[in-house]
Amino acid sequence: SKNAWRRRFAAVTAAGLNQKGRRFPAEALGVCVHLLNDPDPLVRKSVAWAIREVAIVDATTARQFVSKHARAMHPSVLKQTGR
């Protein structure tokens, strides 16, 4: 979307996919991959949050995702994911 709030909503929703007993890491990362280098800092912050939530339920998948997409990620996302 051209609307930053819609992109942020998508990333926040992706974070929620792995909270409160839910486990949908592939779906969450499928949303995040499109927003890794978003121009809006709030969207990038939400993406990092979603990746951290994936790491809580599936650390290996999150680590592989970050390694695979590190070059495409905005530096702030990479930093916030703990890499």
Sequence and secondary structure as in RCSB ss.txt:
>XXXX:A:sequence
SKNAWRRRFAAVTAAGLNQKGRRFPAEALGVCVHLLNDPDPLVRKSVAWAIREVAIVDATTARQFVSKHARAMHP
SVLKQTGR
>XXXX:A:secstr
   HHHHHHHHHHHHHTTSTT   HHHHHHHHTTSTT S HHHHHHHHHHHHHHHHH HHHHHHHHHHHTTTS H
HHHHHTT 
